[in-house]
């Protein structure tokens, strides 16, 4: 077996203890430590049995099975273990299985009584009922209960259990990205962006602090102000069509030096009939001259507007991940909103992620509220990115669907060389 490299922060967890916990932020290596440790114990201790549990496991893909398999390969133990769809067995009789606790009862969980280790993964989601079932079940002499988690609230059952009052026979460590000598460089850019733009999110996601309610706000990277756009600026329009009591929202924006997104005009109104939309959209200066994306849920309305003064309008892309990609792109910019755009200003200050009413946890799902102008803004900038990443401007300019106004021409591929004629 190859040597198991263990960051110093996890060394206390190598000593025997009934309860072992590692909590902290993303990129700390918590799961990698426990996975490697479990493989090493199974390889060196005959008949050693490990169960990896989580609150909900809809399929084996939800578990850490793949991570365990990766550690087996890294340690050169592929020939020692037999891996099937649902479990991993060693030639010495060792066993690793994977279970979701939510569906267990006091009777069914008895099947785990003879296990040496129960590793609770994503322990911040574990319920008190599941802990109450699991803890007395893992009762073999010398057995241990491990937990790894990113903290959410000090009232969560796992925090009350392992971080509350001093608990006998427990070893718990705080591990963050800075404790991991193998911290992936691929994560460093994301971490630095959160540290610069969203300190609350950085503290929770990367430093293992408890989640604050203010963190639910989606946009913090914006301010109210006025910017003088360059003379050869490209304006992008966005339109979100209203339904019933929801307003129709339209705006225009420009991207300056690939980092500042300036919104200078908006129009909001409830109950705008289709035949009145051209007049409504005319409130946005020269919107008809520039590329404009609109809500593709209304293709017949887009067709009408193309025939009534807005030939450059097209339907926005929709589908799985489109909202998240658009939000991610906008979060990476410095957004400046003209003071006259009062509706967008209100939305940016209140647009938030959903909060689980049962646990108080912030969910990775934007609320479907306070978002009409924000949807229009997402539509407006979708030409500029793919999956949340900025597209080079020369690619944007080569897009056949991007038509510039007739009084502009591109004499070179770079936008700085655009000239008014």
C-alpha positions as CSV (number, residue, x, y, z in Angstrom):
1,X,0.0,0.0,0.0
2,X,1.3,3.5,-0.9
3,X,1.8,6.0,1.9
4,X,-1.3,7.9,3.0
5,X,-0.4,11.6,3.1
6,X,-2.4,13.3,5.9
7,X,-2.4,17.1,6.4
8,X,-1.3,18.0,9.9
9,X,-4.7,19.5,10.8
10,X,-6.2,15.9,10.8
11,X,-3.5,14.3,12.9
12,X,-5.6,14.4,16.1
13,X,-8.2,12.3,14.4
14,X,-5.8,9.4,14.2
15,X,-6.1,8.7,17.9
16,X,-8.9,6.4,19.2
17,X,-12.1,8.2,20.1
18,X,-15.8,7.4,20.1
19,X,-16.6,10.5,18.1
20,X,-14.5,12.2,15.5
21,X,-15.5,15.3,13.6
22,X,-14.0,17.6,11.0
23,X,-15.9,20.8,10.1
24,X,-14.9,23.8,8.0
25,X,-15.0,25.3,4.6
26,X,-14.7,24.1,1.0
27,X,-11.4,22.7,-0.2
28,X,-10.1,21.7,3.2
29,X,-9.8,18.0,2.4
30,X,-12.1,16.8,5.1
31,X,-13.8,14.2,2.9
32,X,-10.5,13.1,1.4
33,X,-9.0,12.5,4.8
34,X,-11.9,10.4,6.0
35,X,-12.1,8.4,2.7
36,X,-8.4,7.7,2.7
37,X,-8.4,6.8,6.4
38,X,-11.3,4.4,5.9
39,X,-9.5,2.6,3.0
40,X,-6.3,2.3,5.1
41,X,-8.2,0.8,8.0
42,X,-10.1,-1.7,5.8
43,X,-6.8,-2.7,4.1
44,X,-4.9,-3.3,7.4
45,X,-7.7,-4.6,9.7
46,X,-9.3,-8.0,8.8
47,X,-13.1,-7.9,8.8
48,X,-13.2,-4.1,9.4
49,X,-16.6,-2.7,8.4
50,X,-17.4,0.9,7.5
51,X,-20.8,2.4,6.7
52,X,-20.9,5.8,5.0
53,X,-24.2,7.5,5.8
54,X,-26.0,10.7,4.9
55,X,-29.5,12.0,5.6
56,X,-30.9,11.3,2.1
57,X,-29.4,9.0,-0.5
58,X,-31.6,8.6,-3.6
59,X,-29.0,6.6,-5.4
60,X,-25.4,5.4,-4.9
61,X,-24.2,8.4,-6.9
62,X,-25.3,10.6,-4.0
63,X,-22.7,8.9,-1.7
64,X,-18.9,9.1,-1.3
65,X,-18.5,5.8,-3.0
66,X,-16.6,7.3,-6.0
67,X,-14.3,9.1,-3.6
68,X,-13.6,5.8,-1.8
69,X,-12.8,4.2,-5.1
70,X,-10.4,7.0,-6.0
71,X,-8.6,6.6,-2.7
72,X,-8.3,2.8,-3.3
73,X,-6.7,3.6,-6.7
74,X,-4.3,6.2,-5.3
75,X,-3.1,3.9,-2.6
76,X,-2.4,1.1,-5.1
77,X,-5.0,-1.2,-3.6
78,X,-7.2,-1.9,-6.7
79,X,-6.2,-5.6,-6.7
80,X,-7.0,-5.9,-3.0
81,X,-10.6,-4.7,-3.2
82,X,-13.6,-5.9,-5.1
83,X,-15.9,-3.1,-6.1
84,X,-19.6,-3.7,-7.0
85,X,-22.4,-1.3,-7.7
86,X,-23.4,-1.0,-4.1
87,X,-20.5,-2.0,-1.9
88,X,-16.7,-2.5,-1.6
89,X,-15.1,-5.7,-0.2
90,X,-11.5,-6.4,0.8
91,X,-9.8,-9.7,0.5
92,X,-9.4,-9.7,4.3
93,X,-13.1,-9.6,4.8
94,X,-13.4,-5.9,5.2
95,X,-16.5,-4.2,3.9
96,X,-17.8,-0.7,3.0
97,X,-21.4,0.1,2.3
98,X,-23.5,3.3,1.8
99,X,-26.8,4.2,3.3
100,X,-29.3,7.0,3.6
101,X,-30.7,7.4,7.1
102,X,-34.0,9.1,6.4
103,X,-35.7,5.9,5.3
104,X,-34.4,3.8,8.2
105,X,-36.5,2.8,11.2
106,X,-35.5,1.6,14.6
107,X,-35.9,-2.0,13.3
108,X,-34.1,-1.7,10.0
109,X,-31.1,0.2,11.3
110,X,-30.2,-2.8,13.5
111,X,-28.4,-4.2,10.5
112,X,-25.6,-1.8,11.2
113,X,-24.9,-2.9,14.7
114,X,-21.7,-4.8,13.9
115,X,-20.0,-2.1,12.1
116,X,-16.7,-0.6,13.3
117,X,-17.2,2.9,11.8
118,X,-20.1,5.0,10.7
119,X,-19.0,8.1,8.7
120,X,-21.7,10.8,8.5
121,X,-21.0,12.7,5.3
122,X,-22.6,16.2,4.8
123,X,-23.4,16.0,8.5
124,X,-24.9,19.5,8.5
125,X,-28.0,18.0,6.9
126,X,-28.4,15.2,9.4
127,X,-31.6,15.3,11.4
128,X,-31.9,14.7,15.2
129,X,-34.0,11.7,14.5
130,X,-31.3,10.1,12.4
131,X,-28.7,10.8,15.0
132,X,-30.9,9.3,17.7
133,X,-31.2,6.1,15.6
134,X,-27.6,5.9,14.5
135,X,-25.7,6.7,17.7
136,X,-26.9,3.7,19.8
137,X,-26.8,1.4,16.8
138,X,-23.0,1.7,16.3
139,X,-22.2,0.1,19.6
140,X,-19.5,-2.6,18.9
141,X,-16.6,-2.3,21.3
142,X,-14.1,0.2,20.0
143,X,-16.5,1.5,17.3
144,X,-16.4,5.1,16.1
145,X,-18.7,7.7,14.6
146,X,-17.1,10.1,12.2
147,X,-18.7,13.3,10.9
148,X,-17.6,15.8,8.2
149,X,-19.5,18.9,7.5
150,X,-19.6,22.5,6.4
151,X,-21.4,24.3,9.2
152,X,-24.7,26.1,8.6
153,X,-26.2,26.9,11.9
154,X,-25.1,26.4,15.5
155,X,-28.6,24.9,16.2
156,X,-28.0,22.0,13.7
157,X,-28.0,18.6,15.5
158,X,-24.5,17.7,14.5
159,X,-23.1,21.1,15.8
160,X,-25.1,20.7,19.1
161,X,-23.7,17.2,19.4
162,X,-20.0,17.8,18.6
163,X,-19.5,21.5,19.1
164,X,-21.9,22.3,21.9
165,X,-21.1,21.3,25.5
166,X,-17.8,19.5,26.0
167,X,-18.3,15.9,25.0
168,X,-16.3,13.0,26.5
169,X,-14.3,10.8,24.2
170,X,-14.7,13.2,21.2
171,X,-12.0,14.7,18.9
172,X,-13.2,17.6,16.7
173,X,-11.0,19.7,14.4
174,X,-11.6,22.8,12.3
175,X,-10.2,22.4,8.8
176,X,-10.2,25.1,6.1
177,X,-8.6,25.6,2.7
178,X,-5.5,27.1,4.3
179,X,-4.9,23.8,6.2
180,X,-4.8,21.8,3.0
181,X,-1.3,21.6,1.3
182,X,-3.1,20.1,-1.7
183,X,-5.7,22.8,-2.1
184,X,-6.8,22.7,-5.7
185,X,-5.7,25.6,-7.8
186,X,-8.9,25.3,-9.7
187,X,-10.8,26.5,-6.6
188,X,-8.5,29.4,-5.8
189,X,-10.0,31.7,-8.4
190,X,-13.5,31.1,-7.0
191,X,-12.3,31.6,-3.4
192,X,-10.6,34.9,-4.2
193,X,-13.6,36.1,-6.0
194,X,-15.9,35.4,-3.0
195,X,-13.4,37.0,-0.7
196,X,-13.3,40.2,-2.7
197,X,-17.0,40.4,-3.6
198,X,-19.0,38.7,-0.9
199,X,-17.3,38.5,2.5
200,X,-20.3,36.8,4.1
201,X,-20.3,34.0,1.6
202,X,-16.5,33.7,1.8
203,X,-16.7,33.4,5.6
204,X,-19.3,30.6,5.4
205,X,-18.2,28.7,2.3
206,X,-14.4,28.9,2.7
207,X,-13.7,29.6,6.4
208,X,-16.4,27.4,7.9
209,X,-18.3,30.1,9.7
210,X,-22.0,29.7,10.4
211,X,-24.3,31.0,7.6
212,X,-25.7,34.4,8.0
213,X,-29.1,35.4,6.7
214,X,-27.6,38.3,4.8
215,X,-25.7,35.7,2.7
216,X,-29.0,34.8,1.1
217,X,-28.8,38.0,-1.0
218,X,-27.6,37.1,-4.4
219,X,-26.1,40.4,-5.6
220,X,-23.6,42.4,-3.5
221,X,-21.4,43.5,-6.4
222,X,-23.4,46.6,-7.4
223,X,-23.8,50.3,-6.6
224,X,-25.9,53.2,-7.7
225,X,-24.0,55.7,-9.8
226,X,-23.4,57.2,-13.2
227,X,-20.7,56.2,-15.7
228,X,-19.6,57.9,-18.9
229,X,-19.6,55.1,-21.5
230,X,-16.9,55.1,-24.2
231,X,-17.9,56.7,-27.5
232,X,-17.9,53.3,-29.3
233,X,-19.9,51.4,-26.6
234,X,-22.1,48.5,-27.6
235,X,-25.6,48.6,-25.9
236,X,-27.4,45.4,-25.1
237,X,-31.2,45.3,-24.5
238,X,-33.2,42.9,-22.4
239,X,-37.0,42.5,-22.1
240,X,-39.0,40.4,-19.6
241,X,-42.6,40.2,-20.6
242,X,-45.2,40.6,-17.9
243,X,-48.0,38.1,-17.1
244,X,-51.1,39.0,-15.1
245,X,-49.9,41.3,-12.2
246,X,-46.2,40.9,-13.1
247,X,-44.7,43.9,-14.8
248,X,-43.1,44.0,-18.2
249,X,-39.5,45.1,-17.6
250,X,-37.0,46.4,-20.2
251,X,-33.5,47.9,-19.9
252,X,-30.3,48.5,-21.7
253,X,-26.7,48.0,-20.5
254,X,-23.2,48.1,-21.7
255,X,-20.0,46.2,-20.7
256,X,-17.0,48.5,-20.1
257,X,-13.5,47.0,-20.2
258,X,-14.9,43.5,-19.6
259,X,-15.6,44.3,-15.9
260,X,-18.1,47.1,-15.4
261,X,-21.7,46.5,-16.4
262,X,-23.6,49.8,-16.6
263,X,-27.4,50.0,-16.7
264,X,-28.6,53.5,-17.7
265,X,-32.3,53.1,-18.6
266,X,-35.2,51.0,-17.6
267,X,-38.9,50.7,-18.2
268,X,-41.4,48.9,-15.9
269,X,-45.2,48.7,-16.3
270,X,-48.0,46.2,-15.5
271,X,-50.6,45.3,-18.0
272,X,-48.9,46.4,-21.3
273,X,-50.9,44.9,-24.2
274,X,-48.9,43.5,-27.1
275,X,-49.9,46.4,-29.5
276,X,-48.6,48.9,-27.0
277,X,-45.2,47.3,-26.5
278,X,-43.4,49.2,-29.3
279,X,-44.3,52.5,-27.6
280,X,-43.4,51.1,-24.2
281,X,-40.0,49.9,-25.4
282,X,-39.3,53.3,-27.0
283,X,-38.8,54.6,-23.5
284,X,-35.4,53.0,-23.7
285,X,-33.3,55.2,-26.0
286,X,-32.4,53.7,-29.3
287,X,-33.3,50.2,-28.1
288,X,-34.4,49.4,-31.7
289,X,-30.9,49.9,-33.0
290,X,-29.1,47.5,-30.7
291,X,-29.0,43.7,-30.0
292,X,-31.9,42.9,-27.7
293,X,-32.9,39.6,-26.1
294,X,-36.4,39.0,-24.8
295,X,-38.2,36.3,-22.9
296,X,-38.5,33.4,-25.3
297,X,-41.7,32.1,-23.6
298,X,-43.5,34.6,-25.8
299,X,-42.2,33.9,-29.4
300,X,-45.3,35.4,-31.0
301,X,-44.7,38.6,-29.1
302,X,-41.1,38.7,-30.3
303,X,-42.2,38.1,-33.8
304,X,-44.7,41.0,-33.5
305,X,-41.9,43.3,-32.2
306,X,-39.5,42.3,-35.0
307,X,-42.2,43.5,-37.5
308,X,-42.9,46.7,-35.5
309,X,-39.7,48.5,-35.2
310,X,-37.4,46.1,-33.3
311,X,-35.8,43.8,-36.0
312,X,-32.8,43.0,-33.8
313,X,-34.8,41.4,-31.0
314,X,-34.5,37.7,-30.5
315,X,-35.5,35.1,-27.9
316,X,-33.3,34.5,-24.9
317,X,-31.9,31.0,-24.4
318,X,-33.6,29.0,-21.7
319,X,-33.1,25.6,-20.2
320,X,-31.4,23.7,-17.4
321,X,-28.8,25.9,-15.7
322,X,-29.5,29.1,-17.7
323,X,-30.6,31.1,-14.7
324,X,-27.7,30.0,-12.6
325,X,-25.2,30.6,-15.4
326,X,-26.6,34.1,-15.9
327,X,-26.4,34.9,-12.2
328,X,-22.9,33.6,-12.0
329,X,-21.8,35.8,-14.9
330,X,-23.5,38.9,-13.4
331,X,-21.9,38.2,-10.0
332,X,-18.4,38.4,-11.6
333,X,-18.9,41.9,-12.8
334,X,-19.0,45.4,-11.1
335,X,-22.6,46.5,-11.7
336,X,-23.4,50.2,-11.8
337,X,-27.0,51.3,-12.0
338,X,-28.1,54.8,-12.9
339,X,-30.2,56.4,-10.1
340,X,-33.2,56.7,-12.4
341,X,-33.5,52.9,-12.6
342,X,-35.4,52.7,-9.3
343,X,-37.1,49.3,-10.0
344,X,-33.8,47.5,-10.8
345,X,-32.2,49.1,-7.7
346,X,-35.0,47.8,-5.5
347,X,-34.7,44.3,-7.0
348,X,-30.9,44.1,-6.7
349,X,-31.3,44.9,-3.0
350,X,-33.8,42.2,-2.3
351,X,-33.2,39.4,-4.8
352,X,-32.3,36.3,-2.7
353,X,-31.9,32.6,-2.5
354,X,-34.7,30.5,-1.0
355,X,-34.4,29.5,2.6
356,X,-35.4,26.1,3.9
357,X,-38.3,26.7,6.2
358,X,-37.5,23.6,8.3
359,X,-33.8,24.1,8.8
360,X,-33.1,27.7,8.0
361,X,-30.5,26.7,5.5
362,X,-30.0,28.8,2.4
363,X,-30.8,26.8,-0.7
364,X,-29.0,27.1,-4.1
365,X,-32.3,28.1,-5.7
366,X,-33.1,31.8,-6.4
367,X,-36.5,32.9,-5.2
368,X,-39.0,33.5,-8.0
369,X,-39.7,37.1,-6.8
370,X,-38.1,40.5,-7.1
371,X,-36.6,39.4,-10.4
372,X,-38.3,41.0,-13.4
373,X,-35.6,43.6,-14.1
374,X,-33.0,41.1,-13.1
375,X,-34.4,38.6,-15.7
376,X,-34.2,41.3,-18.3
377,X,-30.6,42.0,-17.3
378,X,-29.8,38.3,-17.6
379,X,-31.3,38.2,-21.1
380,X,-29.4,41.3,-22.1
381,X,-26.0,39.9,-21.3
382,X,-26.4,36.3,-22.4
383,X,-24.5,37.0,-25.7
384,X,-21.5,37.9,-23.6
385,X,-21.0,34.6,-21.8
386,X,-21.3,30.8,-22.1
387,X,-22.0,28.9,-18.9
388,X,-21.2,32.0,-16.9
389,X,-17.8,32.6,-18.5
390,X,-17.0,35.8,-20.5
391,X,-16.7,35.2,-24.3
392,X,-13.8,37.0,-26.0
393,X,-15.1,40.1,-27.7
394,X,-13.8,39.0,-31.1
395,X,-16.1,36.0,-30.9
396,X,-19.0,38.2,-29.9
397,X,-18.4,40.5,-32.9
398,X,-18.2,37.5,-35.2
399,X,-21.6,36.2,-34.1
400,X,-23.9,36.4,-37.1
401,X,-26.8,37.1,-34.8
402,X,-25.2,40.2,-33.5
403,X,-26.2,43.0,-35.8
404,X,-24.7,46.5,-35.1
405,X,-26.6,49.7,-35.9
406,X,-26.2,50.9,-39.5
407,X,-24.2,53.9,-38.5
408,X,-21.5,51.8,-37.0
409,X,-18.8,49.7,-38.6
410,X,-16.0,47.5,-37.3
411,X,-12.7,48.2,-39.1
412,X,-10.9,45.7,-36.9
413,X,-11.8,42.8,-34.7
414,X,-11.0,44.6,-31.5
415,X,-13.8,46.8,-30.0
416,X,-11.3,49.6,-29.3
417,X,-11.0,50.1,-33.1
418,X,-14.7,50.6,-33.7
419,X,-15.4,54.0,-35.3
420,X,-18.5,56.1,-35.8
421,X,-19.1,57.0,-39.5
